[in-house]
Amino acid sequence: MSGLARPGVLRVGDRVRLDGHTHTVVGLAGTTVRLAAESGAVSVILLPHLGASTREAEENCAVMVAEQVRDYLLDGTIRNSVNFPDVILPRESQFRVAIANANVPNMVGGISREMAMAGLNIATMTNKSRKDLAYTLVDVDSDVPDTVIKAIGDIDGVLMVRYLPLTN
């Protein structure tokens, strides 16, 4: 191989830089890498196991991501987000509303008020925040009219509203 090995994959015969010197990979076994310096000196390096670098781990990560996207689309569940908190609420109703909003006082009150004014009963609710953002999941006992979704969306500080009814 000419040049240095690309990051992430090592094979016998690859050339790598270590401590400012070029070495050739002469052996690989598990987490052990045997290197030969240009001078002929052989070194052994023990690398920690990086689970995410195995084929099985990559497949597991792909399945995990697909499941998390499905859970978000169907139930509004958020897991492992960079910007939002983890929000997991087991469904208690087939009628659910998901709201992303600014993390400011009286947001939950405003959401609850709009639902109460429409005669909706809240079965269960959770609100979690991370820094300036918050996320609210609300299960109600009956169908949520479009007018309520619009009214919640019109609350100052609401960024997004999704109605997530279960369908048969």
C-alpha positions as CSV (number, residue, x, y, z in Angstrom):
1,M,0.0,0.0,0.0
2,S,1.3,3.4,-0.8
3,G,0.8,6.2,1.7
4,L,-0.8,5.8,5.1
5,A,-3.8,3.6,6.0
6,R,-7.1,5.4,6.1
7,P,-8.6,6.0,9.6
8,G,-10.9,3.3,11.0
9,V,-9.6,0.2,9.2
10,L,-6.3,-1.5,9.6
11,R,-5.0,-4.4,7.6
12,V,-1.7,-6.3,7.5
13,G,0.7,-4.4,5.2
14,D,-0.8,-1.0,6.0
15,R,1.6,1.8,6.9
16,V,0.8,4.0,9.9
17,R,2.4,6.9,11.8
18,L,3.1,6.4,15.5
19,D,5.2,8.7,17.6
20,G,6.4,10.6,14.5
21,H,7.7,7.4,12.7
22,T,6.2,5.3,10.0
23,H,5.5,1.7,10.8
24,T,4.1,-1.3,8.8
25,V,1.3,-3.4,10.3
26,V,2.7,-6.9,10.4
27,G,0.1,-8.6,12.5
28,L,-3.5,-8.2,13.8
29,A,-5.1,-10.4,16.5
30,G,-8.2,-9.2,18.4
31,T,-7.2,-5.9,20.0
32,T,-3.4,-6.4,19.4
33,V,-1.6,-4.7,16.6
34,R,2.0,-5.7,15.8
35,L,4.0,-2.9,14.0
36,A,7.4,-3.0,12.4
37,A,9.4,0.2,12.3
38,E,11.4,1.1,9.2
39,S,14.5,0.1,11.3
40,G,13.0,-3.4,11.6
41,A,12.1,-3.1,15.3
42,V,8.8,-4.7,16.1
43,S,6.3,-3.1,18.5
44,V,3.1,-4.4,20.0
45,I,0.2,-2.1,20.7
46,L,-2.9,-3.2,22.7
47,L,-6.0,-1.3,21.7
48,P,-9.2,-1.0,23.7
49,H,-12.2,-2.8,22.2
50,L,-14.4,-0.2,20.5
51,G,-17.8,-1.9,20.3
52,A,-19.2,0.5,17.8
53,S,-16.5,-0.5,15.3
54,T,-17.7,-4.1,14.9
55,R,-20.2,-5.1,12.2
56,E,-22.6,-6.4,14.9
57,A,-22.4,-3.1,16.8
58,E,-23.0,-1.1,13.7
59,E,-26.1,-3.2,12.9
60,N,-27.3,-2.8,16.5
61,C,-26.8,1.0,16.3
62,A,-28.8,1.0,13.0
63,V,-31.6,-0.9,14.6
64,M,-31.6,1.4,17.6
65,V,-31.8,4.5,15.5
66,A,-34.6,3.0,13.4
67,E,-36.5,2.1,16.6
68,Q,-36.0,5.6,18.0
69,V,-37.2,7.3,14.8
70,R,-40.3,5.0,14.7
71,D,-41.0,5.8,18.4
72,Y,-40.7,9.5,17.7
73,L,-43.0,9.4,14.6
74,L,-45.6,7.2,16.3
75,D,-45.6,8.3,19.9
76,G,-43.5,11.5,20.1
77,T,-40.9,9.7,22.2
78,I,-37.4,11.4,22.2
79,R,-34.3,9.4,23.1
80,N,-30.7,10.3,22.8
81,S,-31.3,13.8,21.2
82,V,-28.5,16.3,21.2
83,N,-30.8,19.3,21.7
84,F,-33.9,17.9,23.5
85,P,-34.2,16.0,26.7
86,D,-35.2,12.3,26.8
87,V,-39.0,12.2,27.0
88,I,-40.7,8.9,27.3
89,L,-44.4,8.6,28.3
90,P,-46.2,5.3,28.0
91,R,-49.4,5.8,26.2
92,E,-52.6,6.0,28.3
93,S,-54.8,7.1,25.5
94,Q,-55.0,6.8,21.7
95,F,-55.1,10.6,21.5
96,R,-51.7,12.2,22.0
97,V,-50.2,15.7,21.4
98,A,-46.5,16.4,21.2
99,I,-45.3,20.0,21.7
100,A,-41.8,21.4,21.3
101,N,-41.5,24.8,23.0
102,A,-39.3,27.4,24.6
103,N,-38.4,26.6,28.2
104,V,-40.3,29.5,29.7
105,P,-42.8,30.0,32.6
106,N,-46.5,29.2,32.1
107,M,-46.0,27.1,28.9
108,V,-47.6,24.0,30.5
109,G,-50.4,26.3,31.8
110,G,-51.1,27.7,28.4
111,I,-51.2,24.2,26.8
112,S,-53.5,22.9,29.6
113,R,-55.7,26.0,29.3
114,E,-56.2,25.5,25.5
115,M,-57.2,21.9,26.1
116,A,-59.5,22.7,29.0
117,M,-61.3,25.4,27.0
118,A,-62.0,22.7,24.3
119,G,-63.4,20.4,26.9
120,L,-60.5,17.9,26.7
121,N,-59.5,15.9,29.7
122,I,-55.8,15.3,30.2
123,A,-55.2,11.6,31.0
124,T,-51.4,12.1,31.6
125,M,-48.8,14.6,30.7
126,T,-45.0,15.1,30.9
127,N,-42.8,18.1,30.3
128,K,-39.0,17.9,30.2
129,S,-36.5,20.6,29.4
130,R,-32.9,21.0,28.3
131,K,-31.5,24.5,28.5
132,D,-33.7,26.7,26.4
133,L,-35.9,24.0,24.9
134,A,-38.7,21.9,26.4
135,Y,-40.8,19.1,25.1
136,T,-44.3,18.1,26.3
137,L,-46.3,15.0,25.7
138,V,-50.0,15.0,26.5
139,D,-52.5,12.1,26.4
140,V,-56.1,13.1,26.4
141,D,-59.3,11.1,26.7
142,S,-60.9,12.1,23.3
143,D,-60.1,13.3,19.8
144,V,-58.3,16.6,19.6
145,P,-59.9,19.1,17.1
146,D,-57.7,20.9,14.6
147,T,-58.7,24.2,16.2
148,V,-57.0,23.1,19.5
149,I,-53.8,22.1,17.7
150,K,-53.8,25.5,16.0
151,A,-54.5,27.3,19.3
152,I,-51.6,25.5,21.0
153,G,-49.4,26.3,18.0
154,D,-50.3,30.0,18.4
155,I,-49.0,30.2,22.0
156,D,-46.0,32.4,22.1
157,G,-42.9,30.2,22.5
158,V,-44.4,27.0,20.9
159,L,-42.1,25.8,18.2
160,M,-44.0,22.8,16.9
161,V,-47.2,20.8,17.6
162,R,-47.9,17.3,16.4
163,Y,-51.1,15.4,16.8
164,L,-50.4,11.7,17.2
165,P,-53.6,9.7,17.3
166,L,-53.4,5.9,17.2
167,T,-55.2,4.6,14.1
168,N,-56.4,1.1,13.6
